[in-house]
Amino acid sequence: MSKAKISIRFFDDREVRALWDDENAKWCFSVLDIVAVLTNQNDYTKTRNYWKYLKAKLKKENIELVSATTQLKLLANVGKRYLTDMLDYEGIIALGKEFPGKKANRFIEWFTIVDSL
């Protein structure tokens, strides 16, 4: 994993980590980073809890987004790699649509431009 392709993109000065998934030959993005951006949350625990709640709600509603979630190891602030929920391009667009408001729309617009670079 030491040779993993990692990309860090910034939206409103907030990190959005991406990792190249060799098995599926595509970029995957940290769901927690996206949720933190869209909820404007700096607290990791609150972000994680929000994602757990949203994930359970979407699963109950049989939304395909949850089944598209992959877990890949990303480097955490503590210097260790942990399995993290990740989504590909289509999954991130679908996740963004679960959040109301102009910020989510602006994020989706930014994301579609940044991912094509």
DAURQUI-V185119 format. One record per residue. SS is DSSP state (A for helix, B for strand, O for the rest). PHI is phi in whole degrees, 0 to 359 (999 if undefined). Layout:
SS_PHI / SS_PHI
//
This chain:
O_999 / O_294 / O_260 / O_295 / O_277 / B_238 / B_228 / B_242 / B_248 / B_235 / B_237 / O_50 / O_62 / B_244 / B_288 / B_231 / B_276 / B_228 / B_223 / B_285 / B_265 / O_300 / O_300 / O_254 / O_52 / B_201 / B_281 / B_237 / B_240 / B_292 / A_296 / A_297 / A_296 / A_294 / A_298 / A_299 / A_296 / A_287 / A_261 / O_54 / O_248 / O_259 / O_275 / A_301 / A_297 / A_294 / A_297 / A_299 / A_295 / A_298 / A_296 / A_299 / A_297 / A_297 / A_299 / A_296 / A_297 / A_294 / A_295 / A_298 / O_274 / O_57 / O_281 / A_298 / A_307 / A_294 / A_290 / O_277 / O_289 / B_244 / B_250 / B_231 / B_274 / B_239 / B_286 / O_265 / O_301 / O_277 / O_90 / O_252 / B_264 / B_232 / B_296 / B_228 / B_296 / B_228 / B_228 / O_277 / A_308 / A_297 / A_295 / A_293 / A_298 / A_296 / A_298 / A_302 / O_287 / O_280 / O_253 / O_282 / O_108 / A_292 / A_296 / A_296 / A_296 / A_294 / A_297 / A_300 / A_298 / A_299 / A_297 / A_294 / A_284 / A_296 / A_291 / O_276 / O_280
//
